[in-house]
Amino acid sequence: MPHRARLNKMRPFSALIEVLREGYRFSHFSRDLLAGITVGIIAIPLAMALAIASGVPPQYGLYTAIIAGILVPLTGGSRYSVSGPTAAFVVILYPVAQQYGLSGLLVASVMAGAMLILMSIGRFGRIIEYIPESVTLGFTAGIAVVIATLQINDFFGLSIESFPESYFSKLDTLFQHLPDFAAGELTVACVTLVTLLVWPRFKTPIPAYLPAVIAGVVCSLLLGAEHIETIGSRFSYVLLYGTEGAGIPPALPSFTLPWLQPGPDGQPLAWSLELVIDLLPAAFSIAMLGAIESLLCAVVLDGMSGKRHNSNGELLGQGIGNLIAPWFGGITATAALARSAANFRAGAASPVAAVIHGLVVLISILVLAPWLAYIPMATMAAMLLIVAWNMSEAHKGLALIRQAPLGDIIVFLTCFSLTVVVDMVVAISFGIVLAALLFMRDIANMTRVSDISANRKHVPQALPDDWGVYKISGPLFFAAADRIFDELLVVSKNKQRLILYMDAVPILDAGGVSALGRFVEKKLADGCQLFVADLQFQPLKTLARSGLKPVAGKLMFTSTLADAVWSAGSLTVIEGHSNIAGQSY
């Protein structure tokens, strides 16, 4: 079927090719140009803020928005997605940057890019369908809490040099330093925050991040910029020819081997197989989260636009972007939902809009680099608080707690807590396993056995007392089969002829076959004659492969319940008992 082929297809440039086939005109380009400029303006401060939150200088976030922001939409499968640094990665990237420096972070990103490409080749594009909403809401809300916690330092100007690993230790450190807050930083942060909250009410086409940054810079200048920490006062750079400067270098990203970038001590990492093995868990986490985030974003955009993305193509594009960007200083990238939604609302018609967004960021480095150094760190923190709040989707989490079944609530709270207290990888892994176990429990509880011997809809005529007809309804898999056949052993204890009516059993797995085999062995040993009626295709195929075969006069399989009753009646005649074989069913 065509829709199935689309789900399993893996093709580079799929979104771009689809747009070109539909016909790309100048009117589409004008829409893309406006949308790209709009999203580029949003991306400039966010890319810097997210790079800082990830533990690296701000220019590397801009490099990510340029390289990955151009490569991913060109090669990917979603026509409206905008890729770059995202808040979801902060909880993974920050520990890697602290331990291995920028060099280790870039190497892990390259490895993650290769994994994403392998996932696309393996047709893992539908992976998002197997992750429950309670899991995604739980870990995204947990990430939001961690990000927001880390911004308190710059928001209040606490000047904490480093944080302990434990989340509760982080909170303790913050509370200890909170009385030493800096009034200037706090004022700038509050002005930025208020601007971000109030500006959208004016309904202007200018995104709130631009006036918020301007308001923060103006406020810091009025208060005395020399007393307020800015990008220029915290970060510095050295160009290839020895030119030094503060803030962001006004130069294009250049090709450099990822492992030759600064490590945790400022020196390049020593390339080795041991380093790759050490970074493998982080790279896998990055790849999995990148896949989840990009596919979630694509699904949301499909709902907004009515279009359909190519999931495997999108994974391929994300893989290519993350494989190449680190060679130019770009950190991990994935589709950013807020920027992608803004791109669509701004009128984007194709992936060209996301490419233009990357070019706008590139131009900003060349033209605005000296001015970007004036942005206060408190302004960056205020923006990330808004990003964290939007990412948390608190309204969805609260709705889930109020309306969802208890199992989903438990999964949500578990993922949320583990993300905050332990880490995101443990949270997602444990959450998926817990959700699967709870789901299996619910499905197993749906499998039931009922006595229909006296049900005239199924058995029109009365049967002898030593006969029993039992209907099994639901999947007979490992979590339900033992319970069902244990119940049957109890209720059919005094029956000499037993009919199992299995037309409502859609699935029979190895556990079900094993439990059925033990039940058959026990009943035949007790001298009971057993009939299995009306098996569906999958259970019938499974039983045929298992080797469980009819036993003359003891175990029989029939295509209908009526045939089973007739066969049992025929055996009764042969044995000289009352004849019901002539009755019509």
FENMO-V508182 format. One record per residue. N is the residue number from 1. RES is the residue in one letter. OMEGA is omega in radians with two decimals (999 if undefined). Layout:
n: (N N)
res: (RES RES)
omega: (OMEGA OMEGA)
//
This chain:
n: (1 2 3 4 5 6 7 8 9 10 11 12 13 14 15 16 17 18 19 20 21 22 23 24 25 26 27 28 29 30 31 32 33 34 35 36 37 38 39 40 41 42 43 44 45 46 47 48 49 50 51 52 53 54 55 56 57 58 59 60 61 62 63 64 65 66 67 68 69 70 71 72 73 74 75 76 77 78 79 80 81 82 83 84 85 86 87 88 89 90 91 92 93 94 95 96 97 98 99 100 101 102 103 104 105 106 107 108 109 110 111 112 113 114 115 116 117 118 119 120 121 122 123 124 125 126 127 128 129 130 131 132 133 134 135 136 137 138 139 140 141 142 143 144 145 146 147 148 149 150 151 152 153 154 155 156 157 158 159 160 161 162 163 164 165 166 167 168 169 170 171 172 173 174 175 176 177 178 179 180 181 182 183 184 185 186 187 188 189 190 191 192 193 194 195 196 197 198 199 200 201 202 203 204 205 206 207 208 209 210 211 212 213 214 215 216 217 218 219 220 221 222 223 224 225 226 227 228 229 230 231 232 233 234 235 236 237 238 239 240 241 242 243 244 245 246 247 248 249 250 251 252 253 254 255 256 257 258 259 260 261 262 263 264 265 266 267 268 269 270 271 272 273 274 275 276 277 278 279 280 281 282 283 284 285 286 287 288 289 290 291 292 293 294 295 296 297 298 299 300 301 302 303 304 305 306 307 308 309 310 311 312 313 314 315 316 317 318 319 320 321 322 323 324 325 326 327 328 329 330 331 332 333 334 335 336 337 338 339 340 341 342 343 344 345 346 347 348 349 350 351 352 353 354 355 356 357 358 359 360 361 362 363 364 365 366 367 368 369 370 371 372 373 374 375 376 377 378 379 380 381 382 383 384 385 386 387 388 389 390 391 392 393 394 395 396 397 398 399 400 401 402 403 404 405 406 407 408 409 410 411 412 413 414 415 416 417 418 419 420 421 422 423 424 425 426 427 428 429 430 431 432 433 434 435 436 437 438 439 440 441 442 443 444 445 446 447 448 449 450 451 452 453 454 455 456 457 458 459 460 461 462 463 464 465 466 467 468 469 470 471 472 473 474 475 476 477 478 479 480 481 482 483 484 485 486 487 488 489 490 491 492 493 494 495 496 497 498 499 500 501 502 503 504 505 506 507 508 509 510 511 512 513 514 515 516 517 518 519 520 521 522 523 524 525 526 527 528 529 530 531 532 533 534 535 536 537 538 539 540 541 542 543 544 545 546 547 548 549 550 551 552 553 554 555 556 557 558 559 560 561 562 563 564 565 566 567 568 569 570 571 572 573 574 575 576 577 578 579 580 581 582 583 584 585)
res: (M P H R A R L N K M R P F S A L I E V L R E G Y R F S H F S R D L L A G I T V G I I A I P L A M A L A I A S G V P P Q Y G L Y T A I I A G I L V P L T G G S R Y S V S G P T A A F V V I L Y P V A Q Q Y G L S G L L V A S V M A G A M L I L M S I G R F G R I I E Y I P E S V T L G F T A G I A V V I A T L Q I N D F F G L S I E S F P E S Y F S K L D T L F Q H L P D F A A G E L T V A C V T L V T L L V W P R F K T P I P A Y L P A V I A G V V C S L L L G A E H I E T I G S R F S Y V L L Y G T E G A G I P P A L P S F T L P W L Q P G P D G Q P L A W S L E L V I D L L P A A F S I A M L G A I E S L L C A V V L D G M S G K R H N S N G E L L G Q G I G N L I A P W F G G I T A T A A L A R S A A N F R A G A A S P V A A V I H G L V V L I S I L V L A P W L A Y I P M A T M A A M L L I V A W N M S E A H K G L A L I R Q A P L G D I I V F L T C F S L T V V V D M V V A I S F G I V L A A L L F M R D I A N M T R V S D I S A N R K H V P Q A L P D D W G V Y K I S G P L F F A A A D R I F D E L L V V S K N K Q R L I L Y M D A V P I L D A G G V S A L G R F V E K K L A D G C Q L F V A D L Q F Q P L K T L A R S G L K P V A G K L M F T S T L A D A V W S A G S L T V I E G H S N I A G Q S Y)
omega: (-3.06 -3.10 3.08 3.12 3.14 -3.13 -3.05 -3.07 3.05 -3.07 3.08 3.12 -3.00 -3.14 -3.13 3.12 -3.14 3.13 -3.13 3.10 3.12 -3.13 -3.11 -3.06 -3.11 3.11 3.09 -3.14 3.14 3.07 3.12 -3.13 3.14 -3.14 -3.13 3.11 3.14 -3.10 3.09 3.10 3.10 -3.00 -3.05 3.13 -3.11 -3.14 3.11 -3.10 -3.11 3.05 3.11 3.13 3.12 3.05 3.13 3.11 -2.99 -3.08 -3.12 3.00 3.08 3.10 3.12 -3.14 3.13 -3.01 3.13 -3.14 3.08 -3.06 -3.03 3.13 3.12 -3.04 -3.01 -3.03 3.12 -2.98 -3.09 -3.07 3.06 -3.06 3.12 3.07 3.11 -3.09 -3.08 -3.07 -3.03 -3.07 3.08 -3.00 -3.08 3.10 3.12 3.13 3.13 -3.06 -3.03 -3.13 3.12 -3.12 3.14 3.13 -3.14 3.10 3.11 3.12 3.08 3.13 3.12 3.10 3.10 3.11 3.12 3.09 3.09 3.10 3.12 3.10 3.11 3.11 3.10 -3.06 -3.13 -3.09 -3.07 -3.13 -3.06 3.11 -3.08 3.13 3.13 3.11 -3.12 3.11 -3.12 -3.07 3.09 3.08 3.10 3.09 3.13 3.13 -3.14 3.14 -3.13 3.13 -3.11 -3.13 -3.11 -3.14 -3.13 3.14 -3.12 -3.13 -3.04 3.09 3.05 -3.05 -3.11 -3.13 3.00 -3.07 -3.07 -3.14 -3.12 3.05 3.05 3.13 3.14 3.11 -3.14 -3.13 3.11 -3.10 -3.04 3.10 -3.12 -3.09 3.13 -3.07 -3.13 3.14 -3.13 3.12 3.12 -3.13 -3.13 3.10 3.12 -3.10 3.14 3.12 3.12 -3.11 -3.03 -3.01 -3.13 -3.13 3.13 3.07 3.11 3.12 -3.13 -3.13 -3.01 -3.06 -3.12 3.09 3.12 3.11 3.14 3.13 3.12 3.13 3.14 -3.14 -3.14 3.11 3.13 -3.12 -3.10 -3.00 -3.09 -3.14 -3.08 -3.09 -3.14 3.07 -3.13 -3.12 -3.12 -3.03 3.08 -3.10 3.05 3.14 -3.06 -3.08 3.06 3.11 3.13 3.12 3.14 3.09 -3.02 3.14 3.13 -3.06 3.11 3.06 -3.10 -3.13 3.09 3.08 -3.06 -3.08 3.06 3.03 -3.09 3.04 -3.10 3.12 -3.14 -3.14 3.12 3.09 3.05 -3.10 -3.14 3.08 3.11 3.11 3.13 3.13 3.12 -3.09 -3.06 3.12 3.13 3.14 3.11 3.10 3.13 -3.12 -3.13 3.14 3.10 3.11 -3.12 -3.10 -3.08 -3.14 3.04 3.13 -3.13 3.12 3.12 3.13 3.06 3.12 -3.14 -2.98 -3.05 3.10 3.13 3.13 3.02 -2.97 3.13 3.05 3.11 3.06 3.11 3.12 3.10 3.11 3.13 3.13 -3.12 3.09 -3.04 -3.05 -3.12 3.12 3.08 3.09 3.14 3.09 -3.08 3.13 2.96 3.14 -3.13 -3.02 -3.09 3.13 3.12 3.10 3.08 3.11 -3.14 -3.11 3.12 3.04 -3.12 -3.14 -3.04 3.06 3.12 3.13 3.13 3.08 3.11 3.08 3.10 3.12 3.08 3.10 3.12 3.13 -3.12 3.11 -3.08 -3.02 -2.97 -3.06 3.14 -3.12 3.14 3.13 -3.12 -3.11 -3.13 3.07 3.11 3.08 3.07 -3.13 3.13 3.11 -3.14 3.04 3.09 3.09 3.14 -3.14 3.12 -3.13 -3.07 -3.06 -3.06 -3.11 3.11 3.11 3.13 3.11 3.12 -3.14 -3.11 -2.90 -2.99 3.03 -3.07 -3.12 3.13 3.11 3.13 3.14 3.14 -3.11 3.11 3.13 3.13 -3.09 -3.11 3.09 -3.12 -2.97 -3.08 3.02 -3.02 -3.10 3.09 -3.11 -3.12 -3.12 -3.12 -3.12 3.14 3.11 3.14 3.13 3.13 3.14 3.13 3.10 3.12 3.10 -3.13 3.13 3.12 3.13 3.10 -3.14 -3.05 3.05 -3.12 3.14 -3.13 -3.11 -3.11 3.14 -3.03 3.04 -3.13 -3.11 -3.00 -3.07 3.12 -3.13 3.06 -3.08 -3.09 3.04 3.05 3.08 -3.06 -3.13 3.06 -3.11 3.11 -3.12 3.09 3.12 -2.93 -3.09 -3.08 -2.94 -3.11 3.14 -3.10 -3.08 2.99 3.08 3.13 3.11 -3.12 -3.02 -3.11 -3.03 -3.04 -3.11 3.11 3.02 -3.00 3.11 3.06 -3.12 -2.94 -3.13 -3.12 3.08 -3.07 -3.03 3.03 -3.12 -3.10 3.10 3.10 3.11 -3.13 3.14 3.10 3.13 3.12 3.12 3.13 -3.13 -3.14 -3.09 3.11 3.09 3.12 3.12 -3.12 3.00 -2.96 3.11 3.09 -2.98 2.92 3.08 3.01 -2.99 -3.07 3.08 3.13 3.12 -3.14 3.12 3.13 3.13 -3.08 -3.13 3.09 -3.01 3.09 3.06 -3.03 3.10 -3.09 -3.11 -3.09 3.10 3.14 -3.09 3.13 3.08 3.13 3.10 3.13 3.13 3.12 3.13 3.11 3.10 3.10 3.09 3.11 3.12 -3.13 -3.10 3.05 3.12 -3.10 -3.03 3.00 -3.05 -3.10 -3.12 -3.08 -3.13 999)
//
